[in-house]
Amino acid sequence: MDEAGSCASGGGFRPGVDSLDEPPNSRIFLVISKYTPESVLRERFSPFGEIQDIWVVRDKHTKESKGIAFVKFARSSQACRAMEEMHGQCLSPNDTKPIKVFIAQSRSSGSHRDVEDEELTRIFVMIPKSYTEEDLREKFKVYGDIEYCSIIKNKVTGESKGLGYVRYLKPSQAAQAIENCDRSFRAILAEPKNKASESSEQDYYSNMRQETLGHEPRVNMFPFEQQSEFSGFDKNDNRGQEAISKRLSVVSRVPFTEEQLFSIFDIVPGLEYCEVQRDPYSNYGHGVVQYFNVASAIYAKYKLHGFQYPPGNRIGVSFIDDGSNATDLLRKMATQMVAAQLASMVWNNPSQQQFLQFGGNSGSQLPQIQTDVVLPSCKKKAPPETPVKERLFIVFNPHPLPLDVLEDIFCRFGNLIEVYLVSGKNVGYAKYADRISANDAITTLHGKILNGVRLKVMLADSPREESNKRQRTY
């Protein structure tokens, strides 16, 4: 849409293009009558808060309104309250068609879609480790009606990680909590559950990456295929002579607490413990971080060395020699890198898919599956002519898995008829002869990572339903 070229002059403060989504979710998207003037929009929406600008989208040639408009508020809570109270209302007594009001999608997303309810009502907070769910509810109930609170805990010890979620009934309540709660909570909107792993560690990374890493892409489970990342942090780093271990030394010109150290390095899954070391002779911050496995330590070292925390202060991260022999690890890393690059090359060129499936393996060799998911044993496929009882829709990130791997995975739940990929897209389908088998596959595989690829597994719509759009509940 040509928003900039069709803006009506609003007067007063007018945000630049780069600040249209600051703060996040402060802009609403309206579907209105083509004959609604800007003055009516300003009159009806100004009671909800400070309006910074109004855009009425117009045809480039005729300059007539397209029946679409944007209203930019100064605060997210104002935009959310406007959406809640004005969606489905008529702007004037003479109007017969109610308007539609959504929170506008960020311009960086490239296309408009209405933001899902869950993206606006669940917040992610940092809390003292002594907090219970009752304490969390007590602190945040002043901002609105809470649907639930939850605290992220260590799976092994059951201890709090100092992180939690609060889900409100209304988006405006969540926005007010973020705007008005104590800054020590570092409250932000949480990612929807269907966009992140079900595990607490992955949920934690998904949210902290926005606050700490400045909206970087999600961690790739094959980080070694993006070699450019490794060259940008420390050009004087002599990696050939540096000992590789599970322990890292962290140095900062600004002192930090153990909680802050944990918040930074727990972004990489597999953190075992961290410890702050006090130096009586300087004000520098010193710490030691240890991971459960060497691969996590390697990724954390190259991802976080040179990271600015707080802004303007770069932290230094280096390996602490623990006497381990890294030869086998480096060999394994090289193997993973080649496998990941080959998969990327093949899936970008569909004509080469046959090579991936048959070129390097003998017919009797089973595909290797790397995952922490507990999979059932292999079962026989159903005959191709078997009637389809359930069809599953599969989304792959960052690229599809080979067909032999997919068949090996999805046949383990029994009654699999066929699994296939959509050419040129990161999606596929699995057909089952039994609904129970299909539901077991969804329960086990949805949101999980296999061979470095995250899967979304859900029931597929029937062919005539797939073209229908989801109806809003407002």
HELIX and SHEET records of a PDB file:
HELIX    1   1 ALA A    4  SER A    6  5                                   3    
HELIX    2   2 VAL A   17  SER A   19  5                                   3    
HELIX    3   3 GLU A   38  PHE A   45  1                                   8    
HELIX    4   4 SER A   46  PHE A   48  5                                   3    
HELIX    5   5 SER A   76  MET A   86  1                                  11    
HELIX    6   6 ARG A  107  SER A  109  5                                   3    
HELIX    7   7 GLU A  118  THR A  121  1                                   4    
HELIX    8   8 GLU A  133  PHE A  140  1                                   8    
HELIX    9   9 LYS A  141  TYR A  143  5                                   3    
HELIX   10  10 PRO A  171  ASN A  180  1                                  10    
HELIX   11  11 ARG A  183  PHE A  185  5                                   3    
HELIX   12  12 LYS A  193  LYS A  195  5                                   3    
HELIX   13  13 SER A  200  THR A  212  1                                  13    
HELIX   14  14 PRO A  223  GLU A  225  5                                   3    
HELIX   15  15 SER A  228  SER A  231  1                                   4    
HELIX   16  16 GLU A  258  PHE A  265  1                                   8    
HELIX   17  17 VAL A  294  LEU A  304  1                                  11    
HELIX   18  18 THR A  327  TRP A  347  1                                  21    
HELIX   19  19 PRO A  350  GLN A  352  5                                   3    
HELIX   20  20 GLN A  353  GLN A  354  1                                   2    
HELIX   21  21 PHE A  355  GLY A  359  3                                   5    
HELIX   22  22 LEU A  403  PHE A  410  1                                   8    
HELIX   23  23 CYS A  411  PHE A  413  5                                   3    
HELIX   24  24 ARG A  435  LEU A  445  1                                  11    
SHEET    1   A 4 ILE A  51  ARG A  58  0                                        
SHEET    2   A 4 SER A  65  PHE A  73 -1                                        
SHEET    3   A 4 ARG A  27  VAL A  31 -1                                        
SHEET    4   A 4 LYS A 100  ILE A 103 -1                                        
SHEET    1   B 4 ILE A 146  LYS A 153  0                                        
SHEET    2   B 4 SER A 160  TYR A 168 -1                                        
SHEET    3   B 4 ARG A 122  MET A 126 -1                                        
SHEET    4   B 4 ILE A 188  LEU A 189 -1                                        
SHEET    1   C 4 LEU A 271  GLN A 277  0                                        
SHEET    2   C 4 GLY A 285  TYR A 291 -1                                        
SHEET    3   C 4 ARG A 247  SER A 252 -1                                        
SHEET    4   C 4 GLY A 316  PHE A 319 -1                                        
SHEET    1   D 5 LEU A 416  LEU A 421  0                                        
SHEET    2   D 5 VAL A 427  TYR A 432 -1                                        
SHEET    3   D 5 GLU A 390  ASN A 397 -1                                        
SHEET    4   D 5 VAL A 453  LEU A 459 -1                                        
SHEET    5   D 5 ILE A 449  LEU A 450 -1                                        
END                                                                             
